[in-house]
Amino acid sequence: MKFPLACGFGRLFTFVSISTVLAVPMLRTANAAPVVEKPAASAPVTVTEDDASWTLDNGIVKAVILKRSGNLQSLIYKGIETMGNGAARASGIWEQDASAAGQQRFVGGEGGGVAAPREQNPSSVTPPISLTDTITIDPAKNGGARAEVSVKGVSGGQVMLGQGAAGGGTLCDIEIRYSLGRGDSGFYTYAIYSHPASYPSTSVGAESRFIVEMNRDYDWISVDKDRNMLECAPTDWGTGVVVHAKEQRIMSVGVYKNSVEHKYSYSGVQYKTPAYGWSSTKNHMGMWFINPTIEYLSGGATKQELDAHFGDNGNPTPIILDYWKGSHYGLNTVCNIAAGEEWSKVVGPIFVYVNALANYETPSQKDLDTLQATAGNPTVPPAWTDNANALFDDALAQAKKENAAWPYDWVNGVDYPHLNERGNVTGQLVLNDPLAPKGSSTKLPHLTVGLAFPDTTPAAGGGGRGGFGGGAITWDRDGKHYEFWNDGTEDGKFTITKVRPGNYTLHAFADGVLGEFAQANITVEAGKTLDLGKLVWKPVRYGTQLWDIGYPDRSADKFFKGDGANYWLWGWNLRYALLYPNDLTYTVGQSDYHKDWFFEEVPHATDLSFVNPEAKDPANQRFGWVKSFSLDDYPQTNTTGPWRMWGRGKATTWTIKFNMDKPAQGYAAFRVALAGADGGGGLAVTVNGQDVGTIRVMATNAIRYNTDHGVWQECHPLTFDAALLKPGENTMTLTVPAGDLQSGVVWDYLRLELNQAYKLDGTRIAASN
């Protein structure tokens, strides 16, 4: 599992209302570096209860859990209620409600009783169903070391969990647990889904997750080093004009006026975001979700999901989310369970960590004046950045501790192998790429290696990789089974640790290598380390390489504006027309893909009225470049907003120029890897003015959802007669058709290969004398 280095992130910019800024207390007389408080670990854990709830308390945090639903109602830290809904209703929620499975229902004919709202056939006779609440670890019996409580709903295979919700329709039993240990600055929660063999076929819906709504004092969002920033005031977002979808709104007030706030801007690759959450500039506290492993999350080492954002109402609460099964970015992971199949999955434990500063910095009046003076594209006081970094760095350090402690020895009574019941797999991948250009490295930078359940054939209508085309359910679509991933080294060595016993397929990918390695039939045994020795990785080549643009790493981060400081900012599909009014020409051997190749190709906007006339540099500045409107112009019931004016463009054609020394024979293969795509138009390709076909793409919402690393796809190679190539200068054009500006492609890598031994029809070309 990847753990980013904890480090200072420099001065960052964000959204914030001026009224919120000026409300921050400035009581300290010294500006010592911020230090995270380390709470005492001496108090024993206690459990108290009434008819409706339990209260877990260890002197650091106090959590209230509802017995009926298994949801978290309250979390008190340093005397402050951290939850967004107070005691009114639960603020920590699992997608599937245990009370739904355990709902007692009237069984019988018409004329009496009360039918449960989730009952599809009230007159049917169904097996018994129940809801139980239990103390599964009693601190009175272990000296106050740990407490754990459980709510379990047994559905009888008849009552759907979470019907009507995104993850609804699940005919399983569910048990939800919460655990608190002595000295824990936070709590653990996990859910156990069970499908006995007697239950009918079912599936977990598109989304399943644990969510916490927090109080509005939490105003700084932290996902990674680039999305680590002060947020807008909730009402600035809540009263914004909707543009294209309710998740993205133009703010007309606040320090971040004339900017679009989009909740998908804070999505992250789960494998690379071990801790994420919010902190408070007012209370100098943070709350973080920590996944100690991704074994229970869907989609493997490349799955991207929402991490944190605001709700959708006029004065929303900050939210943290942990998707164990998700559908965003065009990749709906699959969890289908057959009739007669016995299945269970333990999701978690997730650690909800809270921390606070014992020593913090305060902004100077000059810094606050600067913030106010730069409203629209603001400069945030460095003191707030330093405070937030200290809390975030501490959360990342805690994530390392949780990863080291996983699997937790206190989890018992469920299918959760302890450390001595798991195995390891080690080996070394050796790159063998004889057709690579001379001097190419054989190293494997950013090598990622994993064990996943063998590819399976989907049920009828299940779809293939990415949900398209009817192929196998691959590791990046699997939500049903456990997966295990670790980073390797540049020389190809790897060790995958703490693996549940079973039969797996080994997968690997690395920067600079197009495609992935796979080897089936890897059997892991408890308590043993399997040494696979040296594994030869021979990537697919169709011929010698003529040229390439970028390098394959499943991301657009190496291209212009695809870097971490930029890609997630809303609206590059609009600003493309400002950056490239005459579209783009790239000359192989002269151009620099870091500067001369834009990270996404989209239709060319023709209506430039989106530009805020007061913006100094609307093509490049991070915020404040969008024209704003009032709700009188576009009420929030208008879910397209000004996108109806701005959102369509003409066809965009990019030109690649390259030289050939001599005539070519045989065939050429144009190979493209994408970090995402939207729309069905694909890429029309010409060579020296002649149409050679269209590269078809899978839509993944990558442009709509602001990412440079969506669902990765290597497109089917586009082959053409090499006789089209000529000595001297050649041109290739790539055209995205006219249409919605949220269509097009997000680039990863482009390569042209030449095979002079075979014709397109497979006929071998005789060697010349």
C-alpha positions, 0 to 999 in steps of 0.5 A: 500500500502506498503511503505518501511522505508527510511533508509541508505542502507550501502555500495553497489556495482555496474557497472561503467566505470573508465572514468565516475568515474574520471569525477565526480567533487570534489569541496567541501571542507566540507563533511557534510551529504547530504541534499535534496533541498526544492524548493520555492513554490511561483511562479505561474504556467503558460501555453504557447503554439504554434502550436506544443506544450504547455510549463508548468512552475512553476519556479521549472520545465518546461515541454514541451508537444507535442499536436499531440501525447500527449508525453513529449518532454522536462523537464528542472530542475535546468536549465538542460535538464533531457530528453535523446533525448533533443529537437530532439524527445519526451522522455516521451512516453505513449505506445498508441499514441493519434495521432494514434486514431485521424489520419485523413485518406483518405476515398474512392476508388483507384486513389487518396489521402493518406492512413494512415499507420494504416488503414487496409482497406483504401476503407472502410467508417468509422465514423469521427475521431478526435484529439483535444488539450485542456487546461483542467485547466487554471492557469489564472483562479485559480491564478496560482495554477495549470495547466493541458493540454489534448490531446485526440484521438477519434478512431471511433472504427476503428483506432488501438492505437499503432499498432505494439507496444507491447500494440498495437491493441487497438480499444479505444479512448485515452486522455492523460493529464499532470498537474503541480501545484504551488510548485510541484517538478515534473509533473503528467500524466495520460491516460484515455482509453475509449471504447464506446458501439458502438465500436467492441470488442478489447483488450489492448495488452501484454504491456501498460506503460508510459516511460521516457528516461533520459540523460546519467548523471543519473548513479545511479539506485534505485528500493529498498534497495537491487537494489540501486547502481551505474550503469555501463557506457552506452557504457559498456553495449552497447558494451557487448557480448550478452548472451542468449538474448539481455537484458543480456550482458557480459561487458568486460570493465569498473569497472564492467568488467567480469559481466553480466548486465541484465535489468530484474535485476531491476524488482520490485513488484509494490505494494512494490515499491512506488518510483523508478528511477535514480539519478546522481552522477554528477549533484546530482539530481534524477528522480522518478516515484511514483504511489500513489496507485496501483488501476489502475495497473494490477495483484494486490499486487504480480505483478512484472514488469520492473522498470528501465534499459538501452535501447538496443543500443550501447550508451543507455539512462537510462529509467524508466517505469510504466507498468499499464498492463504487460506480464513479468514473465509469467503473461500476465494480461488480458484486453478484452472488448466485442463488445457493452461494455462501458468501461473506465479506468483512468491510473494514475495520476503518479507523475514524481518527481525530486529532488536535493541535496543542500548539498552533499558528495564527495569521497576522492581520496583514495576511488576513488583509491580503486574503480579503484583497485577493478575493476571487483568486486568493492567497491563504494565510500561511499560518492556516496552511501550517496548522492544517499540514501538521494535522494532515501529516499526523493523520498520514503517520497514523495511517502507517501505524494502522497498516503495520497493525493490520490485521487487527488481533482484536477482530474475532468471530468473523471471517478475518484471518489473523496475521499467522493465518495469512501468507506472503508472495515474493518474486522479481519481474524481469523486463524483456522488451527486445523491440524497444528503442536502443538504450531503453531502460529495463527498470520498472519505476513505480512498479505495482503488484497485486493478487486478485481473484481470477477473472470471472465470466459475468452474469447476463448483462454484466459487461466487460472491463469497465462495464463495456462489451461483455468481457470478463470481470477483471481485477479493476471491476471486482467488488466481491472478493479481496485484493492485495497490492504492494509497491515493488522496486525499480529492479522488479522485486516485490513482496505482497504481504498479509494475504488471505489463503486462496488461489489468485492471479498475479498482476503488475504494471509499471511506468514506461511499460504499455500493458500489464503482466499477469500470471494465474494459479498463484496459491497462497497458504497460511503461514507460508511465503511463496517465492515465485523467483524471476518472472519474465515480462515481455510486453506486446509489440507490433513492430519497431517503435518509430516515435512515442509521446509521453510514457505509459503510467495510467495518468495524464500527469506528464502532460501540460496541465495534467499535473497534480496542481492543475488537473482537478480544477474545474473547467479545463475543457472550457479553457482549452480554447483560450490556451490553444485558439488554433488547436495544437501541433506537435513535432516529434523530436522538437516539441516537449510533451510536458509543455506542448501536449495538453492533457485532454483533447476536447471539442473547441469551445466557440462561446467564450462568454464564460470568461470573468472579464475581471480575471487577470489570466483566465486561461491559467489562473487557478480560480476566479476566471468564471463569469458568475450569475445570480439565482435569479438568472439560473435558479437551482432547479435549472440543472444545466445552468449556463452550460447550455450557452457554453457547453458545446464546441466545434471539432478539435484537430491536433496534428503530429509531425514526424520524419521518415528516412526512407519509404516503408513497407508492411503495416504500421500500428498506432497505439493509444492508451487513455487515462479516461474518455467521455462521449462515443465519438472516438478519435478520427485519424488521418495519415498524410491526409488519408483517413485510416480509421477511428479509435473507439473509446470507452466512456468513463466520465473522466472529463466531467469529473475532473481527473487525469487518472480515470479508468485506464484503457489501452485502445485497440491498435489502429493499423494501416498500410505502411506505404502511406508513410513517406520519406521526409515530413509526415503528418498524422491528425487526431480529431475529436468530433464537435459536441459537448465539451465534456466529451473527448479523451484524457491522454496517457500515451501514444506510440507508432510502431512499424512492422516491415515483415508482414502486410496488413492481411498477415502475408509475410513479406519476402526478404529483399536481396 
